[in-house]
Amino acid sequence: MRKRKKVVKMRGSKTHGYGAKKKHRGKGSKGGKGYAGSFKHKKMMMLKYEPERIKRKKGTTGPKRKKEIKCINLYEIEKIAQGKEIDVTKMGYQKVLGRGEIRAPLTIKAFYFSKHAIEKIEERGGSAIILGKGDK
């Protein structure tokens, strides 16, 4: 036979076996109103049932890292140069910088060039060809 519920058994009793009224009813017996105590005595309950409310990130975010561009200088290109045309993207570089000198007129292909690199290449009668992202 099923056990009789306490509520049915205690009909007519003012306190239902809890003694004084303040011992069972009221906000004090609930541990506070609403989300009160969610960081103290109700913390485990909050972590279990509403983790998104309590687990939040703290502190500042770090500096945004830019994608590094691999660079090569003109004096390095001068050492490698065998023909009149060089594509530095095939060697794994994206940018040509203007340090050093080139002796022969060269046609250099890259995604980026510094101002000095373009000036030095054109002084020697060469040309700097800027490639788009689709050209490889």
NORZIRA-V74985 format. One record per residue. RES is the residue in three letters. PHI is phi in whole degrees, 0 to 359 (999 if undefined). PSI is psi as a letter, one per 40 degrees, with the letter a starting at -180 (999 if undefined). D_FIRST is the distance of its C-alpha to the first C-alpha in Angstrom with 1 decimal. Layout:
BEGIN
res;phi;psi;d_first
RES;PHI;PSI;D_FIRST
RES;PHI;PSI;D_FIRST
END
This chain:
BEGIN
res;phi;psi;d_first
MET;999;i;0.0
ARG;291;i;3.8
LYS;288;h;6.5
ARG;286;h;9.0
LYS;290;i;12.3
LYS;297;d;15.2
VAL;301;d;17.4
VAL;290;d;15.5
LYS;296;d;15.5
MET;267;e;19.2
ARG;304;h;20.6
GLY;96;d;24.0
SER;276;h;24.6
LYS;290;d;27.5
THR;251;e;26.7
HIS;54;f;22.9
GLY;84;e;23.5
TYR;258;e;26.2
GLY;80;b;29.2
ALA;296;i;32.2
LYS;301;d;32.0
LYS;290;e;34.0
LYS;282;d;31.6
HIS;242;d;29.0
ARG;257;i;30.8
GLY;94;i;34.1
LYS;292;d;35.9
GLY;297;d;36.2
SER;284;e;32.6
LYS;272;e;32.7
GLY;86;f;35.7
GLY;114;i;38.2
LYS;273;h;38.5
GLY;64;b;38.5
TYR;266;e;39.9
ALA;297;h;41.1
GLY;84;e;40.6
SER;290;e;40.5
PHE;256;e;43.3
LYS;238;c;42.1
HIS;281;e;38.6
LYS;254;e;36.9
LYS;298;d;39.1
MET;295;d;36.6
MET;295;d;34.3
MET;293;d;37.4
LEU;297;d;38.5
LYS;283;d;35.2
TYR;261;d;34.6
GLU;222;g;38.1
PRO;295;d;40.7
GLU;294;d;43.5
ARG;281;d;43.5
ILE;253;d;44.1
LYS;274;h;46.0
ARG;232;i;49.5
LYS;282;i;52.9
LYS;239;i;55.3
GLY;89;a;59.0
THR;265;i;61.8
THR;273;i;62.4
GLY;285;i;65.3
PRO;292;i;68.5
LYS;288;h;68.3
ARG;275;h;70.0
LYS;273;i;72.6
LYS;291;h;73.1
GLU;285;h;76.1
ILE;256;h;79.2
LYS;281;h;81.3
CYS;245;i;84.9
ILE;222;i;88.2
ASN;268;i;91.6
LEU;297;d;94.9
TYR;294;d;96.5
GLU;287;d;93.7
ILE;295;d;94.3
GLU;301;d;98.0
LYS;293;d;97.3
ILE;278;d;95.1
ALA;306;h;97.2
GLN;241;d;98.8
GLY;251;a;99.4
LYS;267;e;100.0
GLU;233;h;96.4
ILE;230;h;93.3
ASP;251;h;89.7
VAL;287;e;87.8
THR;293;d;84.4
LYS;288;d;84.8
MET;269;e;85.2
GLY;98;e;82.0
TYR;256;i;83.5
GLN;246;d;83.0
LYS;233;i;85.6
VAL;249;h;89.2
LEU;255;i;90.6
GLY;265;e;94.3
ARG;282;h;95.0
GLY;95;a;98.1
GLU;232;i;100.7
ILE;240;i;101.1
ARG;266;d;104.6
ALA;260;i;104.3
PRO;289;h;103.2
LEU;238;i;99.5
THR;257;h;97.0
ILE;247;h;93.7
LYS;252;h;90.4
ALA;201;i;87.3
PHE;282;d;84.5
TYR;223;i;85.9
PHE;224;i;89.3
SER;278;i;90.4
LYS;299;d;93.4
HIS;296;d;95.7
ALA;296;d;94.8
ILE;297;d;95.7
GLU;300;d;99.0
LYS;292;d;100.0
ILE;293;d;99.2
GLU;287;d;101.2
GLU;299;d;104.1
ARG;275;e;104.6
GLY;88;e;104.6
GLY;267;a;101.1
SER;217;i;98.1
ALA;252;h;94.5
ILE;257;h;92.1
ILE;271;h;88.7
LEU;271;i;86.0
GLY;274;i;83.0
LYS;293;d;79.5
GLY;282;d;79.8
ASP;279;h;83.1
LYS;213;999;82.9
END
